Each structure stands twice: as structure tokens, then as C-alpha cells.
């Protein structure tokens, strides 16, 4: 039974978290509050009206939203829907992006045309989505974007203070003390708000604090006296947060090495291209004992890894050109020759591994174009105007070359994942004998179909399945195949991705609960 059923239908409590800048930790704090409210017995949902992100999430009905809102829905223990992120902006190249509305591509727009032509009509889309959530849940935790003090954007804002006003939501302002200047960030943000906007700010959260709180206290006292707004909590810096990141800015702060870690059994290099997307695909590999995962932006950093991964990208042709211009094409070939490195492509990276890529409609570039792929797999990709966004599940095909020994009838290896792509990839007639499909998968209610492609020697393979390494049994057997090829002992399954994620939600929520004045937070929402 919900604790909040005394609220009128359609009038669920709302709370909004805004930040003094991007990457101050709003998404994680939002997820933590979602888990806390769920633990306390409230039906809770996340909401971000407009999200600019290349890491996306496919809902159960095959729609695309920002990955952060999918992750936050999981923290709430519910299925994500497009109402939780009705507008998603996916940058394709400088000053242009694909605009996704309720999970389907609307158009490719320049920043100017989006602001001029679409934003004036967006309020209805945003408020209808929020209204449906408020009818279905007890609490809606709203997340802003960037900063509410971006003066050049405020007049057509649909994600920060304008939205808070439309929803009549109390605002908590989050600042990152780890980057420095936290008091200037907070006071400066308030100074740039209009008086009616400033009144909506009901509290501060200072995030990512390291050190002795007693040394910070004089500053907190000054801040509260200066602004009249209470500090609701000083959240400690939480090490190694294992929640999926919203976008590639997080890669700047990963504890990573550009060179091989000789202490690790397996070294995996992930090529970080300018439009890298859904790089959370490799998160489970980073948790595996004895596995070193590093993101490399320069070919000189590649070295001689055991595995090279070409991850997803929002602009396959543009990032393929980058890979060539940075010398990765040669460096990959040298690594495969010198150390027998295995080459893996996921989604856009899978497309790059083929022979030919065609963009007849100019979807990734204003001009139609063709480009030769890296040529490792006998594939051709044509970019289509309709985007495929589905969840699928199935199993490996018998004698799949990427697992040692394949599997027998009594023990198939299950897989599940999601597809997000606008390309259609086909296996070329020649040389078919050198390559084969890898999986058979299907979306709900559909027939199984073959998916992916790999060389029969197992050294090169690719797939459209995002989340392929989140499959525990597949990941474990694949890594053991690499260990065996190196003469190392097999390892037992290390962990369950699902269980790890649940533990992480609880860990982060407990930390926030201990350091945040939850009684005041509930009071702000009108909940006793």
C-alpha cells in the first residue's frame, strides 16, 4: 500500500534537483533519492524533460530515452517510460543533433533551429508527460540540466526554472565542492536568477566533499546567513560509483591507464572516438578481477592489448574518419599482428568492421556519402531513415567462434540486450566461408533471427547488441576463452551485474540518507 495515497490523483509530490553546472552529480543524487523514497514506501518516478546525452536506454516498448533516466527508474524499481524523458538530444556533429521525442527521432536540427523552431512548442509535450507521471506515482523527482543560470538560454528554458515554475516544484541546488569554488558557484547562480526563481530554491546540497567537515562549517554558516537558504546536506565523495553514466564527460574522471597494466591477466583497450555512445557496455568488464579496461584517444596509447573494442557512436562515418586520421587503423592492425589482439565492434563499431558503409539520405552528414570500412568482416551497411530501437533476447548459435568450444544442446548460453541504430547491415556473398553469424535473438513476440558476425577463427567479431557484456554467463566464458588462449587458468564467475547494480543503488542511497536532512526534504514536498 502506498504511503502517499492521500494525495489527489494527478497531484503527486514533486521535488526538483538543479545544478550549478554540468557533472556536479545531479543524476546520482536523483537516483539515490529515488531509491530512498522507494525504500520508504512511496511509488516514485524520475523525470528529466530534456536530456542531451549519447548514452541512451531502450524502454520495454522499444523507445529511446536518456540512460540516466533508465537507471533512475531502475533505482525506483519500475520500468522506464518515455514520459520520464520526453525529449532527448543526441549530438551528431558540431552544432547539429538528432531530436528524439517520446522515444522516436523527430528530426536532425541545428542548435539554432531547435531553439527557434521546436522549443516554443515543447511545453505541452513536457507537461503532458509530467502530468501522466504525477497521476501514476506518489513522488516525481525532477532533474534539471546544466545550470539554471545560463542567461542566453533562459527565455526558452524547458528543463530548469521555467519547468520548476510550471510544476510548482521546490528546487534544491546541487554544487560540486571537489572542483573548487563551491561558494562562488552557489552564490553566483542565485545572483543570476530572477527574484521569483530565487524563491524556488529551498536548499543546497554540497556534493563530493573530502576532508574534515568542521573546517567547512564556517563557510556553511556564512552561506546560510548570506542567502537565507539552508544547507540540507554535505555529501561525501563516494568512491567508484558503479551506476551507469549519462555521457562521456565522466570518462575524464575514470581511474584509468593509457598503457597496459602488466599486473592484469587481460588488457582491454576501448577506442574513445569523439561521438562515443553507450560506452556503459564495457562497465561490467571494468568490474572483473584481473581485467584492465582503458579508454584510449590516441593511437600511440593503444599498445599491445589482448582485446580492442570499437564501441557505439552517434556518427559512425565521422568517427571512422577520426580513427583513420588518428592512425588507429594502422595501430589496430599492428596490435593484432604483434599480440593476436581480438577485435570487437559494438553497434557503430560493428558497422566500421565491415567492407562498405553507405549514407544515401545524408543522415549522418548533410551530404550523401559512402566510405570504405575497416574491412575485417564481409559486411555492408546502409543507413536507413527509420531507427531500430528494441530489446531482444536469445542465445549464442551453436559452435559460435567467439567462445571456446561453443555449447551443446544441454547448455545453451543465453544473451539479452538492446539495439539502437539506423543502419541495416548484411553479410556479403564473399567470402562467406570466413565468417558466420553469432547469435539468434528476437524482440518480444517475434521469431528468432541471426545477429552479429564473426570470423570463424574468433579473432574479429561484432554485434548490434548493446549490453552484451552485461550477460554474466557469456562474459565469463568469453573472458575464459581469452585466458585459455594466453595459457592462463580459467576463472570462476565473479559477480552478477544485476545484483551489483542493486547493491550499488542501496550503497549510494544509504550514504545520501546519512548526510542529507531527509525530514526537511519530505517537508519541502508537503509530506509529513
N, C-alpha and C positions, 0 to 999 in steps of 0.2 A: 504494500500500500504506500502510495506517495505521501510524504510528509507535507506536501505543498498543495493539497487538493482544495484548500480554502481559497486559493487564488481564482479569480474569474477566468473562464475559458478565453483563450486568446490574449491573456494579460499576464503571462509568466514574468517572473522577476528577471531583470537584465542587469548585467554588470559589464562595463567596458574597460579593457586594458589598452592604453595607448603608450607609446614610447617616445623618449626624447630624441631617438634616432633609430635607424635600422640596426638589426642584430644586437639589441640590448637584452634579448631573452624573453620577449613577449610571448612567443609561441610556446616555449617551455613552461612559463608561469601559467599561461592559459590552460595547457594540458594538465598541470598539477592541480589547478583549481577545479577543472572538470572532474578529475579523479576524486578529489576531496568531497565535492558535492555529491558525487555518486555514492561514495562510501557513507556519507551522512544520510542517504536515503532519498535524495532528490533526483528526479528524472532530469537529466542535464544534456544540453547540446551546445556545440561550439558554433560560432558564426564569424565569418570574415567576408564582408560584402564584395570586396575587390582585392584580389591577390595577384601580385606579379611574381611568378616563380616558374622555374623549369623542372622542378621535381613535382610530378603530378601523381594523382591517385585515381584509380578507376573504381567507381561505385558498383554495387551489386547489380544495378540495372544497366551497366555499361556506359556510364557518363564520366567525364573527366573533371576533377576539381584539384585544388592545391593539396599537395601531400600533407602539409601541416594540419589542415582541417580533417583529412582522413585519419591522421594519427591522433588528433584530439578526440574524434568520435570514438576511436578505439579506447581511449582513456575513459570515456563515458560508458563504455560497454555497449555501444549501439552501432548500427550500420550507418555509414555516412551517406548523405544525400546531397544533391546539388544545391539545395536550399542553404546548406552550411557554407557554401562558397559560390554564389550565383554567377560571379564574373571572375574569370581567370585570364590573366595577360601573360602570354608566353613569348618572350622576345625571340625573334628570328635572326635579325641582324641589326646593326646600329640604327636606332630611331624607328624601327618597324617591329611589329609584334602581331601574333595571331590572337584575336579576341575570341575567347570561349565563353558562351553564355549558357547557363544551365547545362553544362557538360558537352555542348556541341559547338564546333567552330562557327562563328558568325562571319568574320571577315579578317583579312590581313589589313592592318591600318598603320599609318604613321602616328607618332605621338601627337602631332598637331591635329590630324583628322579625328583621332579618338577623342581628344579633348573637345574639339569643335562640334563634331557631328554626333557622337554617341553619348557622352556624359550628360547632356541636357535631358536625355530620355531615360536615364538609368535609374532614377529614384524609384519609379514604380516597380521595376524588376527587383530591386534591393528590398523594398519594404514589403512586397508581397511574400518574398521568401522568408523574411524575418517574421512576418505575421503567421505564416504556417508553422514555423518553429515554436513561436510563443503559444500557439494553440495546442501543440502536441507535448510540450515539456513544461517542467516547473521552473527551470532556470536556463537562461541562454547567456553564455559567456561570450562576449563580443571582443574581437581583436582588431585593433587599428593597424595601420600600415605606415612605415616610415615615421614621420613626425607630424603632429598636428600644426606645427608652426612653419610649414612650408608655404610662405606667403604667396608665391607665384601660382599655387595650386588650390588655394583655399576657396576661391569663389565657386568652383565646381566640384568641391570635395564630396565624395560619397562614402568615405571609409573612415573618417576621423570625427571631427567635432560636429560637422553637419549631421552625420549619422547619429551621433550621440543625442543631438537635439531632437531629431525626428523620432527616436526611440525613447526619449526622456530617460536616458541611461546615466547613472553616476559613472564618473571616469576615475580610474586610478592610473597615475602616470608612473611608468617604469623607466629607470635610468640605470646605466651600467657603470659602476664605480671602477671596474677593472681597467677601463680605457682611459680613466683620468677625467678631471673637470666635472665631476658629478653635480656639484652645486651650481656651477655655471650653466650646465645643461638644463637643470630643473628650473632655476630662476629665469634663465633666458627664454625657455619655452613659455613659461607663464607670461612673461612680459610681451611676447609676440601674439598672445591670444587676445581676442576681443573680451570685454568685461563679462558678457553673458557666457562666453566659452569658459572663462576662468572659473566662473561659479560652478561649473560642472565638475571640476577637478576636486575630488573629495579626499584624496590621499596620495601619498607617494610610496613606491616600493623601490628601494635601492638594492640592486641586484649584483651578484658576483663579487661579494666582499671577501677579502682575505685579510686577516690580521686581528688586532685587538679592538673590540667594539668600544671599549672605554676611551680610546684615543679618537674615535669618530664622534663620540657623543656631543662634544661642544659644537661640532658642525651641525649635527641634527637639531640641537636646541636652537641654534641660530636660524636654521632653515624654517623651522616651525614658527618661530617668532617673526621672521621676515615675511612669510607668506600667509600665515594663519591656517595652514593646511598640515594635518598630521602626517608623520612618517608611520605608515602602517606596518612596515617590516624592513629589516635589513637581511636579505637572503645571502647565505654564504655561497662562495664559489663551489659549485658541485662538479667534482672531477669526473671526467669520462662519462658524460650523459649519453646513454645509449638509446636515444629517441631519434627518429628519422628527421633529418634536417630539411628545411624548406628550400634552400637554394645554395649555390656553390660558394657564397661568401663564407660559409662555415669551413670550407677547405683551407682557408687561410690560417685557421687556428688548430688544425688537426696536429697531434703529436706524430709527425711522420718524418721519414728519412728519404732523401732522394737517391741514396745509394743502397746497395744490397746489405742486409743485416746477416752477417755470417753466422750469427748465433741461432738463426731461424732455420727450420727444416725446408720451408718453402718460401720463396720470394716472389711476390706478385706485383707487377707494375701496371698501374692504371693510367692510361694516357688522358691527361686533362686538357681537353680542347676548349676553345672559347665559349661554345654553346653547349657544354656538357649538361646532360639532364639525367634525372633519375639515377644518380650515382649511388643512391642508397642501396642499389642492387648488390654492392660489394660489402655492405655493412657486416653481414654475418661472417665473412671471411676475415675481417679485422678482429673478430672475437675468438677465432680459432687459435688454440695454443700451437706455438711453433710455426705460425704463418705470419709473415711480414707483408703488409699491404702498403704501398706508397703510390701517391699521385705524382706524375711527372709532367712538366710542361715543356721541357727542352729535351731534344734527342740525346744530348750529352749525358743526361741523367739516367737514361734507360739502362745502361749496363748490360748484364747477362742474367736476366731474371728467369725463373722457371716458368712463369706464365705472364703473358702480356694481354691485357684486356682493353679492347676498344669499347667504351661504354656508350650509352644512349646520347643523342644530341638532338637539339631542335632544328639544326641546319646541317644536314648530312653533307651536302655538297660544299658548303662553306668550311666546315671542319675538316673535310677530306683535303681541301686545298691547303688548309693550315698545316695538316700533318705532313704534306709534301713540302711545303715551304720551310718547315722547321727541321727537315731532314729525318723525320721519323720513318719514312718509307724505307730508306736505306738502313737505318738503325735497327728496325724490326727484322729485316732480312738477315742482317749480320748476327743478331742475337739468336735467331732460330738456327742459323748455321753453326754458330760457335757453341751454344749450350743446349741445343734442342728445345728451346723455349716453345711452349704451347701457346697458340694464338687464338683468342676468344673474342667474338664480337657479339654485342647485345644491341638489338634494335637498330639504331643508326650505325653502330659499329658493325653489325651483321651485314647491313647493306654495303658498307665500304669494302667488305671482304670479297665481294663479287667482281664480275668482269666489267659490268656496264651499269651506269645509273642515268636515267632519263627523267627530265622535269619538263614535259611538254607544255604544261599550263603555267609555268613560271611561279610555282607555289613557294619555292624557297628563295627565289630571286626574281625581280621584276621581269627578267628575260628568260624565255625558254632556253634550256641548255642540256647538253649531255656531257658526261665525264666518265673516263675510264676508272674502274675500281682498282683496288689493290691486287686483284687477280688471283687470290688464293682459293676461291671457291667458284664452281661453274654456275654462277647466278647472274640474273639480270633483274634490275629493279626499275619500275616505272612509278613515279609519284602520282597518286590519284587525288582528285579533288575531295573525295569523301574520306573522312578519318575513321580508322578502325579502333574502337576502344571497347574491349571486352575482357572479362575474367574467364579464364579457361582452366581446365584440369584434365589430367590423363596420366600417361605413363611413358617411360622410355620404350622405344622399339627394341625388339629382340636383337642381341648382338650389336647394340649401339657402340660405336667405336670409341666413345669418349669415356666409357667405364671399362675397367679391366674384366674381361670375361663375360660382359653383358649380364643377362639374368635368365633364369629358366621359368617355366610356366608356374612353378610353385611360389615364386618370389619376385613379382614384378616391382619395379622401382617407380613409385608414384611421383608425379610432379603437378604443381599448380602455379599459376602466375597471372599476369595481366598483359595485354597488348595495347600499345598506344602508338599508332604510326599511320602515315598517309601513303606509304609505299606498298606496292604489290610486288613480291619477289618470286621468281620462278626459277626452277632448275633447268639449265640449258641442256640441249641434247648431247653435247660433247664437253668434257669426257665423263659421261655419267658413271662409268665403272670406277672412277676415282673418288666418288663422293656418294653420300646417301643421306636420307632424312634421319632425324634423331628421335623425335617424339611422335606420339599420336595424342592429340588433345581435342577438346571440344568445349564450347560455351554451353551454358545450361540449356538442355532440351534439344541440342543439335547433335549430329553424327560426328564421330571421331574423324579427324583428318591428320595427315602427316604435317610436321612442322620442324623447322630448323634444317641445318645442313652441316655435314662434317666430312672431312677427308677420311677415307677408310683406315688410314694409319692413326687417326685420333689426334694428330698434331695441330689441326686447324678446325674450328667449329664455330657456329654462330646460331643465334636464335632470336626471335622476336619476344620471347618470354621475359618480361621484367619480373624480378623476384625469383629467378631460377635458383640462386644460391640460398634462398630462404627455405628451400626444401631440405630438411635435415638429412634424410637418408641419401638423397642424391649428392648433396655437398660432401658428406662424409666419404662416400665411395669414390667420388671424383678426386678428392684430396689424397685418398689412399692409393689411387692409381698413380698419382704423381710421386708419392713416396716410394712406391714399388719400383718405378722407373729409375729412381735415384739410388736404389739399393737400401732404402730405409725401412724400418719396421712400420707396419700398419698401426693406426691409432684408433682407439675406441671413439664412438660418438661423443663429442664434447658437451653439447648443450642443445636445448630446444629453443628455436627462435621465438616461438610463441610464449613459452614460459619466461624467457629472458626479458621479453618486452613487458609482460605483466609485472614482473619483479621490479623493473625499472620505473614503470608508472607509480608503483607503490613507494619506491625509494624516494623519488623526487617529490611526490605528494607529501610524504612524511616530513621531509626536510622543510618544505614550504609551510606545512601546518605548524611546525615547531617555532618558526621565526616570523610568522605573519599573524596579525591580530584578527583572527577569523571571526571573533564576536563582532568586531566593527564592520568587517566585510559583509556579514549577514545583515547587520543593521542597515547598511547602505542600500541593500536590496529590498528592505522592508520586511525581512524575515526575522522573527524573534528568536 
